[in-house]
Amino acid sequence: DGRDSGLPIARPPNAFFDTGNLGYYCTFGAELYKVHDRRGKEKPLDTMDKASLVLLSLVVPLVLLLLPLSRPASVVTHLPGFHGRLPFRLETGYVGVDEETGAELFYYFVESERSPDTDPVILWMTGGPFCSGMVFFEVGPMKFVLAPYNGSLPQLAYNPYSWSKTTSIILLDSPVGTGFSYARDVEGYHDIGDFSFSMHVLIFLNKWFTDHPHYQSNPFFVGGSSYAGKMSPIIAQHISQEIELGKQPKINLKASKFTRLQATNWFHLINYNK
């Protein structure tokens, strides 16, 4: 058990749901994980399916690539598993959202491949909560090359159906503890609820648009899948209230049927409206 290792707890326990079992994981020292299901039984590491191993083999090099990027923003031109230069502009960075705990949210910004000066900008969040907004999921510009696993690094390919064909996308790792987002103080991982989630995103957007003023006039939308469908209207409401108060930066928020659709998807209705 990781608790017997003598290593300090780097992150507090977090809930997970996997193959029908509810459990918790905790980080000890340098990324040592110990997983239990709700019956207290240890989940052997050798039971990880091949898909998890494939994803892990890609994420680890990506983590190593992005670790030095704990600064405002950097342009990424190459990714592990993709041959050649990326055919789109990808910016990554951290934005501080809580000075007391040192919480910072990590983002990917994929610029529109059509007319970035005028095309809409969308904040896209994945579900969970605590699911990362990596560029090779959902609406992102990359996808996995589907092939039998042969022990080598999984390959990435350009997604010709990405929303980045006509829209600039902010893919956000939120709330704190998701993906590459983190807090320097362990207290930053406590009491993460819908309110702190939405306020952190609001702070993120205000700082991001301040640092990217040329996008402030672009139509802006908030969207997401699964649990993020619950959060999108809350975040949009916060933005709307700040616009009414005349606060800066003035985000060009637009309403859409799309946002309402995400707020009432089946996953939200079944799991979060009980």
NUZAMI-550133 format. One record per residue (C-alpha): residue number from 1; residue in one letter; x, y, z. Coordinates in steps of 0.5 Angstrom, whole numbers. Example, Ala and Ser with C-alpha at 12.3 -4.5 7.8 and 13.67 -1.06 7.14 Angstrom:
<seq 1; type A; px 25; py -9; pz 16>
<seq 2; type S; px 27; py -2; pz 14>
% end
This chain:
<seq 1; type D; px 0; py 0; pz 0>
<seq 2; type G; px 3; py 7; pz -2>
<seq 3; type R; px 1; py 9; pz 5>
<seq 4; type D; px 6; py 4; pz 8>
<seq 5; type S; px 12; py 7; pz 3>
<seq 6; type G; px 13; py 13; pz 8>
<seq 7; type L; px 13; py 18; pz 2>
<seq 8; type P; px 9; py 24; pz 3>
<seq 9; type I; px 2; py 25; pz 0>
<seq 10; type A; px 2; py 29; pz -6>
<seq 11; type R; px -5; py 30; pz -8>
<seq 12; type P; px -11; py 28; pz -3>
<seq 13; type P; px -16; py 22; pz -5>
<seq 14; type N; px -20; py 23; pz -11>
<seq 15; type A; px -26; py 19; pz -13>
<seq 16; type F; px -26; py 15; pz -20>
<seq 17; type F; px -31; py 10; pz -23>
<seq 18; type D; px -28; py 5; pz -27>
<seq 19; type T; px -31; py -2; pz -30>
<seq 20; type G; px -37; py -1; pz -25>
<seq 21; type N; px -33; py 0; pz -19>
<seq 22; type L; px -33; py 6; pz -15>
<seq 23; type G; px -26; py 8; pz -12>
<seq 24; type Y; px -21; py 13; pz -10>
<seq 25; type Y; px -14; py 14; pz -12>
<seq 26; type C; px -8; py 18; pz -8>
<seq 27; type T; px -1; py 20; pz -10>
<seq 28; type F; px 5; py 19; pz -6>
<seq 29; type G; px 11; py 22; pz -7>
<seq 30; type A; px 13; py 22; pz -14>
<seq 31; type E; px 7; py 20; pz -18>
<seq 32; type L; px 6; py 13; pz -14>
<seq 33; type Y; px -2; py 11; pz -14>
<seq 34; type K; px -5; py 7; pz -10>
<seq 35; type V; px -12; py 5; pz -12>
<seq 36; type H; px -18; py 1; pz -8>
<seq 37; type D; px -25; py 0; pz -10>
<seq 38; type R; px -31; py 1; pz -5>
<seq 39; type R; px -30; py -6; pz -2>
<seq 40; type G; px -23; py -4; pz 0>
<seq 41; type K; px -20; py -9; pz -5>
<seq 42; type E; px -13; py -7; pz -8>
<seq 43; type K; px -14; py -6; pz -16>
<seq 44; type P; px -8; py -10; pz -19>
<seq 45; type L; px -4; py -6; pz -24>
<seq 46; type D; px -3; py -12; pz -28>
<seq 47; type T; px -11; py -11; pz -30>
<seq 48; type M; px -10; py -5; pz -34>
<seq 49; type D; px -13; py -6; pz -41>
<seq 50; type K; px -9; py -5; pz -47>
<seq 51; type A; px -13; py 2; pz -48>
<seq 52; type S; px -10; py 5; pz -42>
<seq 53; type L; px -3; py 3; pz -43>
<seq 54; type V; px -3; py 5; pz -50>
<seq 55; type L; px -6; py 12; pz -48>
<seq 56; type L; px -1; py 12; pz -42>
<seq 57; type S; px 5; py 11; pz -47>
<seq 58; type L; px 3; py 17; pz -51>
<seq 59; type V; px 1; py 22; pz -45>
<seq 60; type V; px 8; py 20; pz -41>
<seq 61; type P; px 12; py 23; pz -47>
<seq 62; type L; px 7; py 29; pz -47>
<seq 63; type V; px 8; py 31; pz -40>
<seq 64; type L; px 15; py 31; pz -41>
<seq 65; type L; px 14; py 35; pz -47>
<seq 66; type L; px 10; py 40; pz -43>
<seq 67; type L; px 13; py 40; pz -36>
<seq 68; type P; px 17; py 46; pz -38>
<seq 69; type L; px 11; py 50; pz -40>
<seq 70; type S; px 9; py 52; pz -33>
<seq 71; type R; px 9; py 60; pz -35>
<seq 72; type P; px 4; py 64; pz -39>
<seq 73; type A; px 4; py 61; pz -46>
<seq 74; type S; px 8; py 57; pz -51>
<seq 75; type V; px 7; py 55; pz -58>
<seq 76; type V; px 8; py 48; pz -59>
<seq 77; type T; px 10; py 46; pz -66>
<seq 78; type H; px 11; py 38; pz -65>
<seq 79; type L; px 7; py 33; pz -61>
<seq 80; type P; px 10; py 26; pz -60>
<seq 81; type G; px 7; py 21; pz -65>
<seq 82; type F; px 6; py 26; pz -70>
<seq 83; type H; px 10; py 26; pz -76>
<seq 84; type G; px 12; py 33; pz -78>
<seq 85; type R; px 10; py 40; pz -76>
<seq 86; type L; px 3; py 41; pz -73>
<seq 87; type P; px -2; py 43; pz -79>
<seq 88; type F; px -5; py 48; pz -74>
<seq 89; type R; px -3; py 53; pz -69>
<seq 90; type L; px -3; py 51; pz -62>
<seq 91; type E; px -1; py 55; pz -56>
<seq 92; type T; px -1; py 52; pz -49>
<seq 93; type G; px 0; py 55; pz -42>
<seq 94; type Y; px -2; py 56; pz -35>
<seq 95; type V; px -7; py 61; pz -32>
<seq 96; type G; px -7; py 63; pz -24>
<seq 97; type V; px -14; py 63; pz -21>
<seq 98; type D; px -12; py 63; pz -14>
<seq 99; type E; px -6; py 66; pz -11>
<seq 100; type E; px -8; py 63; pz -4>
<seq 101; type T; px -7; py 56; pz -6>
<seq 102; type G; px -3; py 57; pz -12>
<seq 103; type A; px -8; py 54; pz -17>
<seq 104; type E; px -7; py 54; pz -24>
<seq 105; type L; px -11; py 52; pz -30>
<seq 106; type F; px -7; py 49; pz -36>
<seq 107; type Y; px -10; py 50; pz -43>
<seq 108; type Y; px -9; py 48; pz -50>
<seq 109; type F; px -11; py 54; pz -55>
<seq 110; type V; px -12; py 52; pz -62>
<seq 111; type E; px -13; py 57; pz -67>
<seq 112; type S; px -18; py 57; pz -73>
<seq 113; type E; px -15; py 55; pz -79>
<seq 114; type R; px -20; py 59; pz -83>
<seq 115; type S; px -20; py 67; pz -81>
<seq 116; type P; px -18; py 67; pz -74>
<seq 117; type D; px -19; py 75; pz -73>
<seq 118; type T; px -26; py 74; pz -74>
<seq 119; type D; px -28; py 67; pz -73>
<seq 120; type P; px -32; py 65; pz -66>
<seq 121; type V; px -28; py 63; pz -60>
<seq 122; type I; px -31; py 57; pz -56>
<seq 123; type L; px -29; py 55; pz -49>
<seq 124; type W; px -29; py 47; pz -49>
<seq 125; type M; px -29; py 43; pz -43>
<seq 126; type T; px -30; py 35; pz -43>
<seq 127; type G; px -34; py 32; pz -37>
<seq 128; type G; px -32; py 28; pz -31>
<seq 129; type P; px -31; py 32; pz -28>
<seq 130; type F; px -24; py 31; pz -28>
<seq 131; type C; px -23; py 29; pz -35>
<seq 132; type S; px -17; py 33; pz -39>
<seq 133; type G; px -19; py 37; pz -45>
<seq 134; type M; px -13; py 34; pz -49>
<seq 135; type V; px -13; py 36; pz -57>
<seq 136; type F; px -14; py 29; pz -59>
<seq 137; type F; px -21; py 28; pz -56>
<seq 138; type E; px -28; py 30; pz -58>
<seq 139; type V; px -28; py 37; pz -62>
<seq 140; type G; px -20; py 37; pz -62>
<seq 141; type P; px -15; py 37; pz -68>
<seq 142; type M; px -12; py 31; pz -67>
<seq 143; type K; px -14; py 23; pz -67>
<seq 144; type F; px -11; py 17; pz -65>
<seq 145; type V; px -9; py 12; pz -71>
<seq 146; type L; px -13; py 6; pz -70>
<seq 147; type A; px -8; py 0; pz -70>
<seq 148; type P; px -6; py -6; pz -66>
<seq 149; type Y; px -2; py -4; pz -61>
<seq 150; type N; px 5; py -7; pz -62>
<seq 151; type G; px 9; py -4; pz -56>
<seq 152; type S; px 11; py 3; pz -60>
<seq 153; type L; px 9; py 10; pz -59>
<seq 154; type P; px 2; py 11; pz -61>
<seq 155; type Q; px 1; py 15; pz -67>
<seq 156; type L; px -3; py 21; pz -68>
<seq 157; type A; px -6; py 24; pz -74>
<seq 158; type Y; px -10; py 30; pz -76>
<seq 159; type N; px -17; py 30; pz -75>
<seq 160; type P; px -20; py 33; pz -82>
<seq 161; type Y; px -27; py 34; pz -78>
<seq 162; type S; px -24; py 38; pz -72>
<seq 163; type W; px -28; py 45; pz -70>
<seq 164; type S; px -22; py 48; pz -71>
<seq 165; type K; px -23; py 48; pz -79>
<seq 166; type T; px -28; py 54; pz -77>
<seq 167; type T; px -27; py 56; pz -70>
<seq 168; type S; px -22; py 58; pz -65>
<seq 169; type I; px -22; py 53; pz -59>
<seq 170; type I; px -20; py 54; pz -52>
<seq 171; type L; px -19; py 47; pz -49>
<seq 172; type L; px -19; py 47; pz -41>
<seq 173; type D; px -16; py 43; pz -36>
<seq 174; type S; px -21; py 44; pz -31>
<seq 175; type P; px -23; py 44; pz -25>
<seq 176; type V; px -16; py 44; pz -21>
<seq 177; type G; px -13; py 37; pz -21>
<seq 178; type T; px -15; py 36; pz -28>
<seq 179; type G; px -10; py 34; pz -33>
<seq 180; type F; px -4; py 39; pz -32>
<seq 181; type S; px -8; py 43; pz -28>
<seq 182; type Y; px -5; py 44; pz -21>
<seq 183; type A; px -5; py 47; pz -14>
<seq 184; type R; px 2; py 49; pz -10>
<seq 185; type D; px -2; py 48; pz -4>
<seq 186; type V; px -6; py 41; pz -2>
<seq 187; type E; px -12; py 46; pz 0>
<seq 188; type G; px -13; py 48; pz -7>
<seq 189; type Y; px -15; py 40; pz -8>
<seq 190; type H; px -20; py 41; pz -3>
<seq 191; type D; px -28; py 43; pz -3>
<seq 192; type I; px -28; py 43; pz -11>
<seq 193; type G; px -35; py 44; pz -13>
<seq 194; type D; px -39; py 47; pz -18>
<seq 195; type F; px -38; py 54; pz -15>
<seq 196; type S; px -31; py 54; pz -15>
<seq 197; type F; px -30; py 51; pz -21>
<seq 198; type S; px -34; py 56; pz -25>
<seq 199; type M; px -31; py 62; pz -21>
<seq 200; type H; px -24; py 59; pz -23>
<seq 201; type V; px -26; py 59; pz -30>
<seq 202; type L; px -29; py 66; pz -30>
<seq 203; type I; px -22; py 68; pz -27>
<seq 204; type F; px -18; py 64; pz -33>
<seq 205; type L; px -22; py 67; pz -38>
<seq 206; type N; px -22; py 74; pz -36>
<seq 207; type K; px -14; py 73; pz -35>
<seq 208; type W; px -14; py 70; pz -42>
<seq 209; type F; px -17; py 75; pz -46>
<seq 210; type T; px -13; py 80; pz -42>
<seq 211; type D; px -7; py 77; pz -45>
<seq 212; type H; px -10; py 76; pz -52>
<seq 213; type P; px -14; py 82; pz -53>
<seq 214; type H; px -14; py 81; pz -61>
<seq 215; type Y; px -20; py 76; pz -59>
<seq 216; type Q; px -24; py 80; pz -55>
<seq 217; type S; px -29; py 82; pz -61>
<seq 218; type N; px -29; py 75; pz -63>
<seq 219; type P; px -36; py 72; pz -62>
<seq 220; type F; px -35; py 67; pz -56>
<seq 221; type F; px -39; py 61; pz -54>
<seq 222; type V; px -38; py 56; pz -48>
<seq 223; type G; px -39; py 49; pz -49>
<seq 224; type G; px -38; py 42; pz -46>
<seq 225; type S; px -40; py 35; pz -46>
<seq 226; type S; px -43; py 31; pz -40>
<seq 227; type Y; px -42; py 34; pz -34>
<seq 228; type A; px -39; py 40; pz -37>
<seq 229; type G; px -46; py 41; pz -40>
<seq 230; type K; px -48; py 43; pz -33>
<seq 231; type M; px -43; py 48; pz -32>
<seq 232; type S; px -43; py 51; pz -39>
<seq 233; type P; px -49; py 55; pz -37>
<seq 234; type I; px -47; py 57; pz -30>
<seq 235; type I; px -40; py 60; pz -33>
<seq 236; type A; px -44; py 64; pz -38>
<seq 237; type Q; px -48; py 67; pz -33>
<seq 238; type H; px -42; py 69; pz -29>
<seq 239; type I; px -39; py 72; pz -36>
<seq 240; type S; px -46; py 76; pz -37>
<seq 241; type Q; px -47; py 79; pz -30>
<seq 242; type E; px -40; py 82; pz -31>
<seq 243; type I; px -41; py 85; pz -38>
<seq 244; type E; px -48; py 88; pz -35>
<seq 245; type L; px -43; py 91; pz -29>
<seq 246; type G; px -39; py 94; pz -35>
<seq 247; type K; px -33; py 90; pz -32>
<seq 248; type Q; px -26; py 89; pz -37>
<seq 249; type P; px -24; py 85; pz -41>
<seq 250; type K; px -31; py 85; pz -45>
<seq 251; type I; px -32; py 78; pz -47>
<seq 252; type N; px -37; py 78; pz -53>
<seq 253; type L; px -41; py 73; pz -51>
<seq 254; type K; px -46; py 70; pz -55>
<seq 255; type A; px -52; py 65; pz -53>
<seq 256; type S; px -54; py 59; pz -57>
<seq 257; type K; px -58; py 53; pz -58>
<seq 258; type F; px -52; py 49; pz -57>
<seq 259; type T; px -50; py 51; pz -50>
<seq 260; type R; px -57; py 49; pz -48>
<seq 261; type L; px -57; py 42; pz -51>
<seq 262; type Q; px -51; py 41; pz -48>
<seq 263; type A; px -54; py 43; pz -41>
<seq 264; type T; px -59; py 38; pz -42>
<seq 265; type N; px -56; py 32; pz -45>
<seq 266; type W; px -58; py 25; pz -42>
<seq 267; type F; px -52; py 24; pz -38>
<seq 268; type H; px -53; py 30; pz -34>
<seq 269; type L; px -60; py 28; pz -33>
<seq 270; type I; px -59; py 21; pz -31>
<seq 271; type N; px -53; py 23; pz -26>
<seq 272; type Y; px -54; py 30; pz -24>
<seq 273; type N; px -61; py 32; pz -23>
<seq 274; type K; px -63; py 26; pz -18>
% end
